């Protein structure tokens, strides 16, 4: 009997004994198969094609192993780098990666209509944020570089100016364990043995605070009282700096080289000199030498003796990474309230330590009680604020004009008279004390960053400043061209920090109102391109440009910012110009007839400079009447107008030291 699956009709099925319904009969009749029966035959091997091997996933496993080994190797390198090399490799890799990313971003999007950015301003903003985060994350010398960028940021877009203005915040402190290790490595002894201190209050021993009083990018400062009763500031370099400095400077050179090539800016020729200065900042023996040299120069100058003080260095307690100097009690330059509030100390009495007076000794019982409490952040130094009075509202009672005059006199003498220039005079490195006579005493600290001007450059720079004051454009252009600078007016304006148009006059073209968004972007792009061309044209032959001018300009900008912050109490331009002219009389390299000739010119120069006083007092009158912030603010407003012609936007914060 044949199965229904082979297409038999219902009649055949009935004969075979199947009882089917009508519907079943109709269905099978419709599906009647007329083909001849073919038995099932397996396919031949030839019809199946070539045999396929079973999947073994060898390539997947191979790449998985590679990724695993890569991750394992990266992890091992990271751990070893962090444990033994102070994260030098990681920080350098981070620098190169971000530097390349930012450079590519600019290469693609720095144009009138950026394809992957809303505007050029947005491109600047995101790049500035990335670079600022890199500097903070890497720390150490990277923070120093960020501070250098911040003080030179007048030629950077405003987005960079705002971001890098935050580089002056205090750096985090290292733990006491790290500080102890640095002292042990440099002296071969513990801090207790080196400084003769005790952390448990042993009689006859000195005391030392394990928590720093101040922390910067490279070092931090601890207060201590030695067994002889002298109070000192112990500046200890952060432990990781010694390992990081070489890598950091190498990364700085490589990144600058790339940017110089890609953006066609004359930057790389400045790198060796800048790197050398930064490296010297990590050598505290060099800082001690600078401090002692400056103390000798100040003591030998009658116009500064008794007005300026440099703390004494304890050489026997100093090394390459540790510097011990006398402790200074004073008011920071930025504390206007404590500088100017009425004096509530005694008659003919100065503030603590002023004029070489000894500091009030700390109460031994209070120190012992603090040590017994075993506090982690013990504060052992006594508060010497008796000069504020019982209500705490007093101050030094000083004139801001006298304070700023001393500061400008000091740094002008450094530039024009001695050729040894302190290049980091921001308010944190300047203390003010009140002498018994009621006059201010300026205390200068942190002598790590100095430049030395050779006699020829110092003479040229003095003549350059005098030419600026008298509009002697012939002499001015001759000096500037010998420095490889083509545009004397722009360089003169940058030096004075006010517009100078003694040679080729130029005006600022403001962006006209009513332009479309696209036209504004194109105008913005054109201005920034002009700025870049201006920098190249101004430098001209950068091989002739005196590298010292980088840090001299930094000094001038910070001093100008300090004067502006205090409300422009003095005519900074006149005081600086007087020192420049006078130094041409006092220059020991000149012959006697030349000095006599220069003395006559200096007397005439003094009369000419009276016209500068007219401008100063006119600005002062407007300031008193509430129509301006003083001479420095007026000059800055003019500089902003001039700068716009170069595609540069200057912010107020750029000049605030």
C-alpha positions as CSV (number, residue, x, y, z in Angstrom):
1,X,0.0,0.0,0.0
2,X,1.3,3.5,-0.9
3,X,1.2,6.3,1.6
4,X,-1.0,9.4,1.0
5,X,2.3,11.4,1.1
6,X,3.0,10.1,-2.4
7,X,-0.1,11.7,-4.0
8,X,-2.7,8.8,-4.2
9,X,-6.3,9.8,-4.9
10,X,-9.2,9.3,-2.5
11,X,-10.6,6.4,-4.6
12,X,-7.4,4.4,-4.2
13,X,-7.3,5.3,-0.5
14,X,-10.8,3.9,-0.1
15,X,-9.9,0.7,-1.7
16,X,-7.1,0.5,0.7
17,X,-9.4,0.8,3.6
18,X,-9.1,4.5,4.3
19,X,-12.3,6.3,5.3
20,X,-11.9,9.9,4.1
21,X,-14.1,12.9,4.1
22,X,-15.1,14.9,1.1
23,X,-12.7,17.8,1.9
24,X,-9.9,15.4,2.3
25,X,-10.6,13.8,-1.0
26,X,-10.7,17.2,-2.8
27,X,-7.4,18.3,-1.2
28,X,-5.5,15.2,-2.3
29,X,-6.9,15.2,-5.8
30,X,-5.7,18.8,-6.3
31,X,-2.3,17.8,-5.1
32,X,-2.1,14.8,-7.3
33,X,1.6,14.1,-8.3
34,X,2.2,12.9,-11.8
35,X,6.1,12.6,-11.5
36,X,7.8,9.3,-11.3
37,X,8.9,8.2,-7.9
38,X,12.5,8.9,-7.2
39,X,14.2,7.3,-4.2
40,X,16.3,9.5,-1.9
41,X,19.9,9.6,-2.9
42,X,22.7,11.4,-0.9
43,X,24.5,14.2,-2.9
44,X,27.9,13.3,-4.4
45,X,31.1,14.8,-2.9
46,X,31.9,16.6,-6.1
47,X,28.6,18.5,-6.0
48,X,29.3,19.9,-2.5
49,X,32.3,22.0,-3.5
50,X,35.6,22.3,-1.6
51,X,35.6,21.2,2.0
52,X,35.6,24.2,4.6
53,X,37.7,23.8,7.7
54,X,36.0,24.3,11.1
55,X,36.2,27.8,12.6
56,X,39.0,28.0,15.1
57,X,38.9,31.8,15.8
58,X,42.7,32.0,15.7
59,X,42.8,35.6,14.5
60,X,40.4,36.8,17.2
61,X,42.5,35.0,19.8
62,X,45.7,36.4,18.3
63,X,44.4,40.0,18.6
64,X,42.9,39.4,22.0
65,X,46.4,38.2,23.2
66,X,48.0,41.3,21.6
67,X,45.5,43.6,23.3
68,X,46.0,41.8,26.6
69,X,49.8,42.0,26.3
70,X,49.6,45.7,25.3
71,X,47.3,46.5,28.3
72,X,49.6,44.5,30.6
73,X,52.7,46.1,29.3
74,X,51.1,49.6,29.5
75,X,50.0,48.9,33.1
76,X,53.5,47.7,34.1
77,X,55.2,50.7,32.5
78,X,52.7,53.0,34.2
79,X,53.3,51.5,37.6
80,X,57.1,51.5,37.2
81,X,57.0,55.0,35.8
82,X,54.9,56.2,38.7
83,X,56.9,54.3,41.3
84,X,60.5,55.0,40.2
85,X,60.4,57.8,37.6
86,X,57.9,60.3,39.2
87,X,55.5,59.7,36.2
88,X,57.9,61.3,33.7
89,X,57.0,59.0,30.8
90,X,53.3,59.3,31.5
91,X,53.5,63.1,31.7
92,X,55.6,63.4,28.5
93,X,53.2,61.0,26.6
94,X,50.2,63.1,27.8
95,X,52.0,66.2,26.6
96,X,52.8,64.9,23.1
97,X,49.3,63.4,22.7
98,X,47.5,66.6,23.6
99,X,50.0,68.8,21.8
100,X,49.5,66.9,18.6
101,X,45.7,66.9,19.0
102,X,45.6,70.7,19.6
103,X,48.0,71.3,16.7
104,X,45.8,69.2,14.3
105,X,42.7,71.0,15.6
106,X,44.2,74.3,14.6
107,X,45.5,73.0,11.3
108,X,42.0,71.9,10.3
109,X,39.9,74.7,11.9
110,X,41.9,77.8,12.0
111,X,40.2,79.6,9.1
112,X,37.5,82.1,8.5
113,X,34.8,79.5,8.6
114,X,36.0,76.5,10.7
115,X,34.5,73.2,9.5
116,X,34.4,71.6,13.0
117,X,34.0,74.6,15.3
118,X,31.3,77.2,15.7
119,X,33.9,80.0,15.5
120,X,37.6,80.8,15.9
121,X,36.8,82.0,19.4
122,X,35.3,78.6,20.3
123,X,38.4,77.0,18.9
124,X,40.7,79.1,21.1
125,X,38.5,78.5,24.1
126,X,38.6,74.7,23.9
127,X,42.3,74.7,23.1
128,X,43.1,77.0,26.1
129,X,41.0,74.8,28.4
130,X,42.8,71.6,27.2
131,X,46.3,73.2,27.7
132,X,45.4,74.6,31.1
133,X,44.2,71.2,32.3
134,X,47.4,69.6,31.0
135,X,49.6,72.1,32.9
136,X,47.7,71.6,36.1
137,X,47.6,67.8,35.7
138,X,51.3,67.5,35.1
139,X,52.2,70.1,37.7
140,X,55.9,70.8,38.6
141,X,57.7,72.8,35.9
142,X,54.6,72.7,33.7
143,X,53.0,75.1,36.2
144,X,56.1,77.4,35.8
145,X,55.6,77.3,32.1
146,X,51.9,78.1,32.5
147,X,52.9,81.1,34.6
148,X,55.3,82.2,32.0
149,X,52.6,81.9,29.4
150,X,50.2,83.9,31.6
151,X,52.7,86.8,31.9
152,X,53.4,86.8,28.2
153,X,49.7,86.3,27.2
154,X,49.1,89.8,26.0
155,X,49.9,88.5,22.5
156,X,47.5,85.5,22.9
157,X,43.8,85.5,22.2
158,X,41.5,86.6,25.1
159,X,40.4,83.0,25.6
160,X,43.9,82.0,26.5
161,X,44.4,85.2,28.7
162,X,41.4,84.3,30.8
163,X,42.3,80.6,31.2
164,X,46.0,81.1,32.0
165,X,45.2,83.9,34.5
166,X,44.4,81.0,36.9
167,X,48.0,79.7,36.8
168,X,48.9,81.8,39.9
169,X,46.9,79.8,42.3
170,X,48.8,78.0,45.1
171,X,50.1,74.5,44.1
172,X,49.2,71.5,46.3
173,X,51.6,70.6,49.1
174,X,53.8,67.5,49.3
175,X,53.5,65.3,52.3
176,X,55.9,65.6,55.2
177,X,57.3,62.2,54.3
178,X,58.5,63.5,50.9
179,X,60.0,66.6,52.5
180,X,61.8,64.5,55.0
181,X,63.2,62.3,52.3
182,X,64.6,65.3,50.3
183,X,66.4,66.6,53.4
184,X,67.7,63.1,54.2
185,X,69.1,62.7,50.6
186,X,70.7,66.1,50.5
187,X,72.3,66.2,54.0
188,X,72.5,62.5,54.9
189,X,70.7,63.3,58.1
190,X,67.1,63.7,59.4
191,X,65.5,67.2,59.7
192,X,65.9,66.9,63.5
193,X,69.7,66.5,63.1
194,X,70.2,69.1,60.3
195,X,68.2,71.9,61.9
196,X,68.5,70.9,65.6
197,X,64.8,70.7,66.0
198,X,62.5,68.4,68.0
199,X,58.9,67.5,67.2
200,X,58.3,66.4,70.8
201,X,59.3,69.5,72.6
202,X,62.7,68.4,73.9
203,X,64.4,71.3,75.9
204,X,67.3,73.0,74.2
205,X,66.0,72.0,70.8
206,X,64.4,74.2,68.1
207,X,61.0,73.6,66.6
208,X,59.7,73.2,63.0
209,X,56.3,73.1,61.4
210,X,55.6,70.0,59.3
211,X,52.8,71.8,57.4
212,X,54.1,74.3,54.8
213,X,53.3,78.0,55.1
214,X,53.4,78.4,51.3
215,X,53.5,76.0,48.4
216,X,54.5,76.8,44.8
217,X,55.1,74.7,41.7
218,X,58.7,73.7,42.5
219,X,59.0,74.0,46.2
220,X,57.3,74.7,49.5
221,X,58.3,76.7,52.6
222,X,58.3,75.6,56.2
223,X,58.7,77.8,59.3
224,X,61.3,76.8,62.0
225,X,63.0,78.3,65.0
226,X,66.6,77.1,65.4
227,X,68.2,76.3,68.8
228,X,69.9,79.7,68.8
229,X,66.4,81.4,68.7
230,X,66.7,82.6,65.0
231,X,63.5,82.0,63.0
232,X,64.1,80.8,59.4
233,X,62.1,79.9,56.3
234,X,63.2,76.5,55.0
235,X,62.5,76.2,51.3
236,X,62.4,72.5,50.2
237,X,62.1,71.4,46.6
238,X,59.4,68.9,45.9
239,X,60.9,65.4,45.7
240,X,59.6,64.6,42.1
241,X,61.1,67.8,40.5
242,X,64.7,66.4,40.2
243,X,63.5,63.5,38.1
244,X,60.9,65.4,36.1
245,X,62.9,68.5,35.1
246,X,64.9,66.8,32.3
247,X,61.9,65.2,30.8
248,X,59.8,68.3,31.1
249,X,62.3,70.5,29.3
250,X,62.8,68.0,26.6
251,X,59.0,67.8,26.0
252,X,58.9,71.6,26.0
253,X,61.5,71.7,23.3
254,X,59.9,69.1,21.1
255,X,56.4,70.7,21.3
256,X,57.8,74.1,20.6
257,X,59.7,72.8,17.6
258,X,56.5,71.3,16.2
259,X,54.5,74.5,16.7
260,X,57.3,76.6,15.2
261,X,57.3,74.5,12.0
262,X,53.5,74.1,11.7
263,X,52.5,77.7,12.4
264,X,55.6,79.5,11.0
265,X,56.3,81.5,14.2
266,X,59.9,82.3,15.3
267,X,59.7,80.6,18.7
268,X,62.2,77.8,18.8
269,X,65.3,80.1,18.9
270,X,64.1,81.3,22.3
271,X,63.7,77.8,23.8
272,X,67.3,77.1,24.8
273,X,67.5,80.4,26.8
274,X,64.1,79.9,28.4
275,X,64.9,76.3,29.3
276,X,68.2,77.3,30.9
277,X,66.4,79.9,33.1
278,X,63.8,77.4,34.2
279,X,66.5,74.8,35.0
280,X,68.4,77.3,37.1
281,X,65.2,77.9,39.2
282,X,65.5,74.3,40.4
283,X,69.0,74.9,41.7
284,X,68.8,76.6,45.2
285,X,72.6,77.1,45.3
286,X,72.1,79.5,42.3
287,X,69.2,81.2,44.1
288,X,71.3,81.7,47.2
289,X,74.1,83.2,45.0
290,X,71.6,85.6,43.4
291,X,70.2,86.6,46.8
292,X,73.6,87.4,48.3
293,X,74.7,89.3,45.2
294,X,71.6,91.4,45.2
295,X,72.0,92.2,49.0
296,X,75.6,93.4,48.2
297,X,74.4,95.6,45.3
298,X,71.6,97.1,47.3
299,X,73.9,97.8,50.3
300,X,76.4,99.6,47.9
301,X,73.7,102.0,46.4
302,X,73.0,105.0,48.6
303,X,69.6,105.6,46.8
304,X,68.4,102.1,48.0
305,X,70.3,101.4,51.2
306,X,67.9,101.3,54.1
307,X,64.9,101.2,51.8
308,X,65.2,97.7,50.3
309,X,66.1,94.5,52.2
310,X,67.1,91.0,51.0
311,X,66.8,88.2,53.6
312,X,70.1,86.6,54.7
313,X,70.8,83.0,53.6
314,X,72.1,80.3,56.0
315,X,74.6,78.6,53.8
316,X,75.4,75.9,56.3
317,X,71.8,74.8,56.3
318,X,71.3,75.0,52.5
319,X,71.9,72.6,49.6
320,X,71.0,72.2,46.0
321,X,67.3,71.4,46.9
322,X,67.0,73.0,50.3
323,X,67.5,76.7,51.1
324,X,67.3,78.2,54.6
325,X,66.9,82.0,55.0
326,X,65.8,84.3,57.7
327,X,62.1,84.4,58.3
328,X,60.3,87.7,57.2
329,X,57.3,89.2,58.9
330,X,55.6,91.6,56.5
331,X,52.5,92.6,54.5
332,X,52.1,91.3,51.0
333,X,52.0,93.9,48.3
334,X,48.4,93.0,47.3
335,X,47.1,93.7,50.8
336,X,46.2,97.3,50.3
337,X,44.1,97.5,53.4
338,X,46.9,96.4,55.8
339,X,49.4,98.7,53.9
340,X,47.3,101.9,54.3
341,X,45.2,101.5,57.4
342,X,46.3,103.8,60.3
343,X,49.4,102.7,62.3
344,X,48.5,101.6,65.9
345,X,51.9,100.6,67.0
346,X,54.2,102.6,69.2
347,X,55.8,106.0,68.5
348,X,59.0,105.6,66.5
349,X,58.5,101.9,66.4
350,X,58.6,99.7,63.3
351,X,56.7,96.6,62.3
352,X,58.2,93.2,63.4
353,X,61.7,92.7,62.0
354,X,61.8,96.1,60.1
355,X,65.2,97.7,60.0
356,X,66.9,94.6,61.3
357,X,65.0,94.6,64.6
358,X,64.8,91.2,66.3
359,X,61.5,89.4,66.1
360,X,59.4,88.9,69.3
361,X,60.3,85.4,70.6
362,X,57.5,82.9,70.7
363,X,55.9,81.8,74.0
364,X,57.7,78.5,75.0
365,X,54.8,77.2,77.0
366,X,52.4,77.7,74.0
367,X,54.8,75.9,71.7
368,X,55.2,73.0,74.2
369,X,51.5,72.7,74.5
370,X,51.0,72.6,70.8
371,X,53.7,69.9,70.4
372,X,52.1,67.8,73.2
373,X,48.8,67.9,71.4
374,X,50.4,66.0,68.5
375,X,48.4,67.9,65.9
376,X,49.1,66.9,62.3
377,X,48.8,70.6,61.1
378,X,50.5,72.2,64.1
379,X,51.0,76.0,63.9
380,X,54.0,77.0,66.1
381,X,54.9,80.4,64.8
382,X,53.4,83.2,66.9
383,X,51.0,85.7,65.4
384,X,52.7,89.1,65.5
385,X,49.8,91.4,64.8
386,X,50.1,93.7,67.8
387,X,50.6,96.7,65.4
388,X,47.0,96.4,64.3
389,X,45.8,97.5,67.7
390,X,43.4,95.8,70.1
391,X,40.5,96.0,67.7
392,X,42.6,94.5,64.8
393,X,41.7,97.4,62.4
394,X,45.1,99.0,62.2
395,X,47.7,98.8,59.4
396,X,51.2,99.9,58.5
397,X,49.9,103.5,57.7
398,X,52.1,103.8,54.6
399,X,51.8,105.8,51.5
400,X,51.2,103.7,48.3
401,X,53.2,106.3,46.4
402,X,56.3,105.7,48.6
403,X,55.8,101.9,48.3
404,X,55.6,101.9,44.5
405,X,58.5,104.4,44.2
406,X,60.8,102.0,46.1
407,X,59.7,99.2,43.9
408,X,60.3,101.0,40.6
409,X,63.6,102.4,41.9
410,X,64.8,98.9,42.8
411,X,64.0,97.2,39.5
412,X,65.2,100.2,37.5
413,X,68.6,100.0,39.3
414,X,68.7,96.3,38.4
415,X,68.1,96.9,34.7
416,X,70.1,100.1,34.1
417,X,72.7,100.2,36.8
418,X,73.7,96.7,37.7
419,X,72.5,94.4,34.8
420,X,71.2,91.8,37.3
421,X,67.4,91.6,37.0
422,X,65.0,89.8,39.2
423,X,62.4,88.5,36.7
424,X,59.6,87.4,39.0
425,X,58.5,90.5,41.0
426,X,54.9,89.5,41.4
427,X,53.1,90.6,44.6
428,X,53.7,87.3,46.3
429,X,57.5,87.8,46.2
430,X,57.4,91.3,47.8
431,X,56.9,92.1,51.5
432,X,56.4,95.5,52.9
433,X,57.5,96.5,56.5
434,X,57.3,99.8,58.3
435,X,60.5,101.4,59.5
436,X,60.7,103.3,62.8
437,X,60.9,106.5,60.7
438,X,57.5,105.7,59.3
439,X,58.8,105.0,55.8
440,X,58.3,101.7,54.0
441,X,60.9,99.0,53.7
442,X,60.6,96.6,50.7
443,X,61.7,93.0,51.2
444,X,62.5,91.0,48.0
445,X,62.3,87.2,48.2
446,X,62.5,84.3,45.7
447,X,65.7,85.0,43.8
448,X,65.6,81.9,41.5
449,X,64.8,83.6,38.2
450,X,67.4,86.2,37.3
451,X,69.0,87.3,34.0
452,X,72.4,89.0,33.5
453,X,72.7,91.8,31.0
454,X,76.2,92.3,29.6
455,X,77.5,95.9,29.8
456,X,76.9,96.5,26.1
457,X,73.3,95.4,26.2
458,X,72.7,97.3,29.5
459,X,74.1,100.5,27.9
460,X,72.0,100.0,24.7
461,X,68.9,99.4,26.8
462,X,69.5,102.6,28.8
463,X,69.9,104.5,25.6
464,X,66.8,102.9,24.2
465,X,64.7,104.0,27.1
466,X,66.1,107.6,27.0
467,X,65.4,107.7,23.3
468,X,61.8,106.6,23.9
469,X,61.3,109.5,26.4
470,X,62.8,112.1,24.1
471,X,61.4,110.8,20.8
472,X,64.9,110.4,19.4
473,X,63.7,108.1,16.6
474,X,67.1,108.0,14.8
475,X,68.9,106.5,17.8
476,X,65.8,104.3,18.6
477,X,65.7,102.8,15.2
478,X,69.5,102.2,15.1
479,X,69.3,100.2,18.4
480,X,66.2,98.3,17.5
481,X,67.6,97.2,14.1
482,X,70.9,96.0,15.8
483,X,68.6,93.7,17.8
484,X,67.1,92.3,14.6
485,X,63.7,94.0,15.1
486,X,62.1,95.6,12.1
487,X,59.1,97.5,13.6
488,X,60.4,100.0,16.1
489,X,57.0,101.5,17.0
490,X,55.4,98.2,18.0
491,X,58.4,97.1,20.1
492,X,58.5,100.6,21.7
493,X,54.8,100.3,22.6
494,X,55.3,96.9,24.1
495,X,58.2,98.2,26.2
496,X,56.4,101.3,27.5
497,X,53.1,99.5,27.8
498,X,51.6,102.5,26.1
499,X,51.2,103.6,22.5
500,X,54.4,104.9,20.8
501,X,54.1,106.4,17.3
502,X,57.3,108.3,17.0
503,X,58.2,106.6,13.7
504,X,55.5,105.2,11.4
505,X,52.1,106.2,12.6
506,X,49.4,103.6,12.6
507,X,45.8,103.5,13.7
508,X,43.4,101.0,15.0
509,X,40.6,99.9,12.7
510,X,37.5,99.0,14.8
511,X,35.2,96.3,13.6
512,X,32.3,98.1,12.0
513,X,28.8,97.6,13.2
514,X,26.2,96.0,11.0
515,X,28.4,93.2,9.7
516,X,26.9,89.8,9.3
517,X,28.1,86.8,11.4
518,X,30.1,85.4,8.5
519,X,31.7,88.8,7.8
520,X,32.6,89.2,11.5
521,X,34.2,85.7,11.5
522,X,36.2,86.6,8.4
523,X,37.3,89.9,10.0
524,X,38.3,88.1,13.2
525,X,40.4,85.6,11.2
526,X,42.1,88.4,9.2
527,X,43.0,90.2,12.4
528,X,44.6,87.2,13.9
529,X,46.5,86.4,10.7
530,X,47.8,90.0,10.8
531,X,48.9,89.5,14.4
532,X,50.9,86.5,13.4
533,X,52.5,88.3,10.5
534,X,53.2,91.3,12.8
535,X,55.1,89.1,15.3
536,X,57.2,87.6,12.5
537,X,57.9,91.0,11.0
538,X,58.7,92.7,14.3
539,X,61.3,90.0,15.3
540,X,62.8,90.1,11.8
541,X,66.2,88.3,12.4
542,X,65.5,86.4,15.6
543,X,69.1,85.3,15.8
544,X,70.1,88.9,16.7
545,X,67.4,89.4,19.2
546,X,68.7,89.6,22.8
547,X,67.0,86.8,24.6
548,X,67.3,88.7,27.9
549,X,64.5,91.0,26.6
550,X,62.0,88.2,27.1
551,X,62.4,88.3,30.9
552,X,63.1,92.1,31.1
553,X,59.7,92.6,29.4
554,X,58.2,90.2,31.9
555,X,59.6,92.3,34.8
556,X,58.3,95.6,33.3
557,X,54.8,94.1,32.8
558,X,54.5,92.8,36.4
559,X,55.8,96.1,37.8
560,X,53.3,98.0,35.6
561,X,50.5,95.7,36.9
562,X,51.5,96.3,40.5
563,X,51.3,100.0,40.0
564,X,48.0,99.7,38.3
565,X,46.6,97.4,41.0
566,X,47.5,100.0,43.7
567,X,45.7,102.7,41.7
568,X,48.6,104.2,39.7
569,X,50.1,106.2,42.6
570,X,53.3,107.1,40.8
571,X,54.5,108.1,37.3
572,X,56.2,104.8,36.4
573,X,57.4,105.9,33.0
574,X,59.1,109.0,34.4
575,X,60.9,107.2,37.2
576,X,62.1,104.4,34.9
577,X,63.3,107.0,32.3
578,X,65.2,108.9,35.0
579,X,67.1,105.8,36.0
580,X,67.9,105.0,32.4
581,X,69.2,108.5,31.8
582,X,71.1,108.6,35.1
583,X,72.8,105.3,34.5
584,X,74.4,106.7,31.3
585,X,76.2,109.1,33.7
586,X,77.1,106.5,36.3
587,X,78.2,103.8,33.8
588,X,81.8,102.8,34.8
589,X,82.7,101.8,31.3
590,X,82.4,105.4,30.1
591,X,85.3,107.9,30.0
592,X,85.2,111.0,32.2
593,X,84.5,113.4,29.2
594,X,81.6,111.1,28.2
595,X,80.2,111.1,31.7
596,X,80.3,115.0,31.8
597,X,78.6,115.2,28.4
598,X,75.9,112.7,29.6
599,X,75.4,114.6,32.8
600,X,74.5,117.7,30.9
601,X,72.1,115.8,28.7
602,X,70.6,114.2,31.9
603,X,69.9,117.6,33.4
604,X,68.1,118.7,30.2
605,X,66.3,115.3,30.2
606,X,64.9,116.0,33.7
607,X,63.4,119.3,32.4
608,X,61.9,117.5,29.4
609,X,60.3,114.9,31.6
610,X,58.2,117.6,33.4
611,X,55.8,117.2,30.5
612,X,55.2,113.6,31.5
613,X,54.1,114.9,34.9
614,X,51.5,117.0,33.3
615,X,49.9,113.9,31.7
616,X,50.2,112.0,35.0
617,X,48.5,114.6,37.1
618,X,45.8,115.1,34.5
619,X,45.0,111.4,34.8
620,X,45.2,111.7,38.6
621,X,42.7,114.5,38.6
622,X,40.3,112.5,36.4
623,X,40.8,109.6,38.8
624,X,39.9,111.7,41.9
625,X,36.8,113.0,40.1
626,X,35.7,109.5,39.3
627,X,36.3,109.6,35.6
628,X,39.2,107.0,35.3
629,X,41.4,104.6,37.2
630,X,44.7,106.5,36.8
631,X,47.5,106.8,34.3
632,X,48.1,103.1,34.0
633,X,44.4,102.5,33.1
634,X,44.5,105.3,30.5
635,X,47.6,103.9,28.9
636,X,46.1,100.4,28.9
637,X,43.0,101.7,27.2
638,X,45.2,103.2,24.4
639,X,47.2,100.0,24.1
640,X,43.9,98.0,23.6
641,X,43.1,100.3,20.6
642,X,46.5,99.8,19.1
643,X,46.5,96.1,19.8
644,X,43.3,95.6,17.9
645,X,45.1,96.6,14.7
646,X,47.3,93.6,15.3
647,X,44.4,91.3,16.0
648,X,45.1,91.2,19.7
649,X,42.5,91.7,22.4
650,X,44.0,92.8,25.8
651,X,42.2,92.0,29.0
652,X,42.6,93.9,32.3
653,X,43.7,90.7,34.1
654,X,46.8,90.4,31.8
655,X,48.5,93.2,33.8
656,X,47.6,92.1,37.3
657,X,50.9,90.4,38.0
